[in-house]
Amino acid sequence: MATKPWSGVFDRATDRRVEKFSESVRFDQRLYAHDIRGSIAHAHMLSKVGILTDDERHLIVTGLEEIGRQIASGDFLFRQELEDVHMNIERALIDRVGDVGRKLHTGRSRNDQVSTDLRLWVRDEIDTISARLESLQRAFLGRADQDAGALLPGYTHLQRAQPVLAIHYWLAYCEKLERDRQRLADCRLRVNQLPLGAAALAGTSIPIDRQMVADELEFDGILANSLDASSDRDFVVEFASCLATIATHLSGWAEEWILWSTTEFGFLRLPQEFCTGSSIMPQKINPDVLELIRGRSGRVVGNLMSLLVLVKGLPLAYNRDLQEDKERLFDSVDTVSACLELAAPLVAGAALNRERIAARLEEGYLDATTLMEHLIQLGVPQRSAHEIIGKLVASAMKRGVPLASLPLEELRAAHPALDETVYEVLGVERAVAAFSSYGSTNPHQVAHQLELWRQRLS
Ligand code: ARG
């Protein structure tokens, strides 16, 4: 059995059940590379301020590097009784280099160490997730050529509303994902602050050089209050919240594409390699990946809730509760990463069923609002125009015909200002062309935005 680093004051060994209950090495071994990187920077600093000789530093640093390689190669035995990744690595170092290894933990505590490791890890994951978000944006953008000119019904309340260019839909997702990336970049600013040197809670009397450690580890700044630095997990909550927003964006998109791939909608054919079949119904091609993306958003939102409740009501400074942050965080990162990894090829591989969409595009009076706006531009107040067009729609509905099929006399009878120019805005193609506002689905507007996106992602 391994002696604990705190064994001095204890005269009885830890109960096995406590070891099993309190260990975290099962999951925090994932931080090993960041733990080693942080320890190496700490050793460099200890040597600069005269705590370690050059020889001692060399032994410690090469020892840590060897341990890193050993863990990476899979032949390192993590021991539960050594609790966490930090103590496992430290003990391995002492076993390897002898007593000099016992100097490494000078001027630091696991409390600032774990926060440092986790910040380094989160920083890397932010960069990875951001790159995956960009790949998904590229997948949406990559559809532009094949879907050029395609129109879709736009919905509110899932009721047909106004016609929209397919590319306008794709760019809408590019915008959402861009904000997700901005949120991550902003979160990164607060993540990338060095806690190491806060020690247990109050700092240290050892003459450490925190700026040197921050520089080596590429932190943008140093946390200025040791109580705060060793205790807070707001950076974890913030990252988990960014991930939850990404997950809800993905979930909304997945829901939309699940609907669009139904026989009822028939807008979209999903790539077969991203679908699964039924064990009993031979004809089924099911959108399971999209459903799982939608479903997994539940865990990511749940993880955020768990983290918020975890930190709620914790007095300063470090409390062991904080160890519970990692599994929730890791799960959110893994889940969102996996969803993004599949979303990009799914977006790229789907095909719009352009004929089926076009065949029913004149249903649902998608041009009614444009006709109303035409009447407004002829001088009729909006409230009156709304009512007049509403009556025309009701009459067309009764006969089961589109607005463009109404005879001119009927339009004139509805309002004398209506003349043959109405036919310039009737029908989905014309209605789309009639939009003119910045950010609208007008083809020139969309082409302009597409160009901006292509530049941004080039
Ligand atoms: N495994 C612990 C964690 O993840 C490390 C810090 C333990 N500190 C302590 N004083 N027990 O939070």
Residues whose N, C-alpha, C, O or C-beta is under 5 A from the ligand:
A	BS01	LIG	S24 D84 R110 N111 V114 L322 Q323
